[in-house]
Amino acid sequence: MKAKKVSLYSLTGFSKNNLQLLRLLIQQELTLRYKRSVIGIGWTLLNPMLTSFVLWIVFSFLFAGKLQTGQQFAPYLMAGILLNTFFNQGLLQAANSIAANGGILTKVAVPPKIFAFAAALAAFINFLIGLIPLTLVVYISGQSLSIFLPIVLLVGFFLALFVAGVGLALSVIFIRFDDAKNIINVLLLILLYLTPVFYPISILNEQMQQIVTLNPLTSFLDVFRWSFSNNATVTGADFAYLSLTGIIFFALGSYIFKKYWPRTVSML
Amino acid sequence: MSLVIDAKNIDFAYRVLTNHQSSLKTLFKDSLHRKVRIENYQALKNVSFEVTKGETVAIIGKNGAGKSTLLKLLAQVVPPTKGGLEINGTVAPMIELGAGFNPELTGRENIIFYSALLGRNVKKVKQRVEVIADWAGVSDHLDYQLRTFSSGMIARLAFATATDEVPDLLLIDEVLSVGDGEFAQKSKTRMQEIIKSGTTVVLVSHDLLTVAALADRVIWLKKGEVVMVGKPSEVITAYQTSEI
């Protein structure tokens, strides 16, 4: 009997060559979407700015005065949109990725999870690129970057775990049930309204505030806004809540995927 | 002798939905009526065999006998429902070549991506890209997007990429040559070279002449069960007799 070696492979199920594949997949995810447009990846910069601008025109009349003193609505709104896009697009792409690559997965032995991870990490990188225009908006509205900026990376890391975990669990459901996608879209819309993306939490009544605080995305968003330009108030509980959410959902999603994948793969 | 494949009492069942829709709505409806909607279709029953290093084994049988399913199990794409399957070494499946080719990527990017999917080292492949494209005869198109390639060029590129590295175990589903005329001959020669080079090969084919020429041993499958294992001449004769 050979002793089992502890290696990258035994820990993650990925070999060194699989990590190279992961890199290629992320590259594709980032570049292919804009391959046929003139400004290419520039859309990643422009998209959140345009969306934010439209929403800013609509909502600044309603909410701009409702923030705490020192906080600015434009960067508040754009930070919300960036994080929400990271979550939404990452989740849907991770959940779709495995069905979309079914043709490959039924012919070549590739660890299927790699496609979901690539989607979550690509969303993370898109989010990081989006921080460049956000920085502009921060300075235009008279704020400056916070010294806690590196914490943004941590927020992104845990959100990527959260996205990958939920995405993996959803991916087996998406293959099994055709109409699951529509239901998830509605749930994501509800979740968007339960996250203070474009409104300050203070405009809600006490009961609603409690519900919104229970939403883990609220903690992600508050810590992000606080660490980027000191545009929110946070407590230690927010940090604990977001990191636990990331870890627990990642473990849970991986478990569900591992359990149901062997039965699902023959349906591809 | 070291075993490359050790299959013990393998069962494999596909899950088939009794009605064709699969939605949460029907699941909810049917759970109220307590209907069972999923049936198992038994594609392989109690299949056992061993393949030693360097052997070429052919699987024969009618359509629907479970040949391609068995190859998928050997490719480790799906796990067996029951039983034990052990495979030692690197595996290259030649099943529907070019699965993973992306029309939006260039020829070069596709060679690298397809190789990465096959579990190869990307750094090594990058040095081989020109050689692969040259062998496939698509050198001057290497940096164009794949959607500008003709279907023949895509098939040649896929074949050249898939056969660029010789694996420990090669799985072949009818792909013994691709393209037309000169390239068909060229690819056939390469395939035979690989098979004779001492690699372990499992091949599925309807062409009994090829099987007789290439295989050391033949496994005959019928309705998911092994009918006979043995020398090509004996098994093929028995198979042909039973067909009539």
Interface residues (C-beta under 8 A of the other chain):
Chain A: S15 K16 N17 N18 Q20 L21 L24 Q28 L32 K35 G103 I104 L105 T106 K107 V108 A109 V110 R176 F177 D178 D179 A180 I183 P262 R263 V265 S266 M267
Chain B: A13 Y14 R15 Q21 S22 S23 L24 K25 L27 K72 A75 Q76 V77 V78 P79 V91 P93 I95 E96 A99 G100 N102 E104 L105 I112 F113 A116 L117 L118 G119 R120 N121 V122 K123
